[in-house]
Amino acid sequence: MKQALQTAKSNNPELRSERLNIDIAETDITSAKLRPNLNFSAEAVQMMNSSDFEGNTNWNNSPNREEMYQLSKPFQIAGQLKNKIAVANKNFELEERLFNEVERNLFAEVASKWLEVWTAQKQLQIIKTAKFNVDTLVQTNQARYRNLVISKTDLFRTELLAKQYNIQYKTAAQEVINQQNELKYLLGLETTIEIDSEDEFLFSIPQNIEDLLEQALENRSDMQAAKVFSESSDSNIKMQRSFAYPQPELGIIYNPQNSVPHFGISASIDLPFFDRNQGEIKKSQIIKEQADQEIVTLQTKIESEINIAFANYQLQKQNIESFQELLEQSQAILDKVKYAYLKGGTTIIDFLEAQRSWLETQEAFYEAMQDYRQGYIQLLFTTGLINQLAQ
């Protein structure tokens, strides 16, 4: 299980695509750190009437035109640059937490699919065992029929059950292949895979619900993302407030006017009589309120999910413990009835009933085992501990 999660973390195609969002957010940090470019402008004004030209000059001579060259630069004030960088850094951190949340959901899907493969393999194994037992009995009954020990009806009933198990075995074998292929996609692999059916994958987790809740509030990636989003909203408020201040622009001017050079400086600033970034400031404040509300809502949701997952896990654990006696009883009954049938002490009906009961008990046990392990996976998922298993 742990190896499957680690493989999915490295190879899952959808996860590789999501990881690029972090790289995109990192480019925003680079953009935020860039300062405004210099602005260069050039103007030329030409005299139109030749009567106005300087004496003995043509239209292309410098006394007959005016030129101006200006080089200026905008300046970011009121912490605008610092605030842009802070917002970009927080958004980058937010993308990391959102990616961790995508990982958490993927790991839960991989773990559940791994469990489905495990269950399919176990179902195939018990069908194989039942098939082997009945196939052996068919061979025995064929010999007994030839020796006139049993009736033809008994032989037919045994052969009919063998055919039914053969069909179930083929169906179960195909189900294993189907589940393995689905798991293979989630792991991002192209080669054939097999899972370790003996892997218990039960890792140490707190057995106290208060500790589990504390773990969830600390480790769950969606809660971490919500907290970072709230911090990002704070940074955004500061940035939007800083943009209420205009950006001044200072520069130098070179003006060869009628071939007489002039030099000067320029300054410009927009006057914030109307636009003081009021809309974006208000929006950023509402987003902050929304972010804080999401934290409160998410905390309530996590508490509910932990309570449900923990109660379900405890119940399934008790069910598994109570199954052990049933397994032993069904196996003992089958062994005794089979022995009695082969010795002529009971009928084929009793044996077939014992065989059916054994198979149903085995199937019910592994269904309960799947529910128990699925409950365990859900507990790891709701606490956020599942992400740590892929480390």
C-alpha positions, 0 to 999 in steps of 0.5 A, a space after each residue: 500500500 505504501 509503495 503504491 502511494 509513493 508510486 502514484 505520487 511520482 507517476 500519476 499523470 493527473 498529479 503531474 499536471 496539477 504540480 505545474 500550477 505550483 510552477 505557474 505560481 512561482 512565475 508570479 513571484 518573479 513577475 511581482 519582483 520586477 520593477 516598472 520599465 523605463 519609458 522612452 518617447 520621441 517627438 518631432 514637429 516640422 514647419 509646414 510653410 517654406 516661407 517660414 524656413 530659416 534663410 538658405 535652409 531646406 525643410 530637412 534642416 534642423 532649424 526648421 523643426 523641433 524635436 523632443 526626447 523624454 526618458 522617464 520611470 514610474 515609481 512604486 510607492 506606499 509599499 506597492 512592490 513589497 505588497 505585490 511580492 507578499 501576495 505572490 509568495 502567499 499565492 505560491 504557498 496556497 498552490 502548494 497546499 492546494 496541490 497537497 489537497 489534490 494529493 490527499 484525494 488521489 491517495 484516498 482513491 489509490 488506497 481504495 483501488 488497492 483495497 479493491 484489488 486486494 478484495 478481488 484477489 481474496 475473492 478469487 482465492 476462496 473461489 479457487 479453494 472451493 473449486 479445487 475442493 469440488 473438483 476433487 470431489 467430482 473425481 472421487 464421485 466419478 470413481 464412486 459412481 463407477 463402483 455403484 457407491 452413489 447414484 447418478 443424481 449425486 454425481 450430477 449435483 457434484 458436477 453441476 456445482 463444479 461447473 458453477 464454481 468454474 464460471 465464478 472463478 473465470 468471472 473473479 479472475 477477470 475482475 482481478 485483471 480489471 481492478 489491476 488495470 484501474 490501479 495501474 492507471 492511477 499509479 501511472 504505470 504501463 507494466 503489469 502490476 501485482 499487489 502484496 495480498 499479505 500486506 496488512 497496511 495498518 499503520 499506527 494512528 491515535 486511538 483517541 478521537 480528540 487526538 485524531 481531531 487535533 491531527 486533522 486540524 493540524 495536518 489536513 491539507 484543505 485546512 492548511 490551504 484555508 489558513 494560507 488563503 486567509 493569510 493571502 487575503 490579508 496580504 491582498 488587502 494591504 496591496 489593494 490599499 497601497 494601490 490607492 496611492 498614485 504612481 508618480 513618474 519622473 524623467 528627463 527631457 532633451 529638446 533641440 528646439 530649432 537647433 538650440 538644445 534644451 534640457 529639462 526634467 518631467 514629472 507626472 502623477 494621476 490625481 486620485 479624485 475619483 479612482 482610489 481603488 475603492 472597489 478592489 479594496 472592498 472586494 479584498 475585505 469581503 474575500 478576507 471575510 469569506 476566507 475566515 468563514 471557510 475556516 470555521 465551516 471547514 472546522 465543523 465539517 472536519 469534526 463531523 467527518 472525524 466522528 463518522 469515520 472513527 465510529 465506522 472504523 470502531 464498528 468494522 473493527 468489532 465486526 472483524 473480531 466477531 468473524 473469527 469464530 464463524 470462520 472456524 465453525 464453517 470450516 469445521 462443519 465443512 470438514 466433518 460433513 465432507 468426511 461423513 459424506 465420503 464415508 456414507 454417513 450423510 447425503 450430498 445435500 448436506 455436503 452441498 449445503 455445508 460447502 455453500 455455507 462455507 463459501 458464503 461465510 468466507 465471502 462475508 468475512 472478506 467483505 467485512 474485512 474490506 469494509 474495515 480496511 476501507 473505514 481505516 483508509 477513510 480515517 487516514 483520509 479525514 485526518 490527513 495522515 494519508 499524505 504522510 504515508 507517501 513520504 
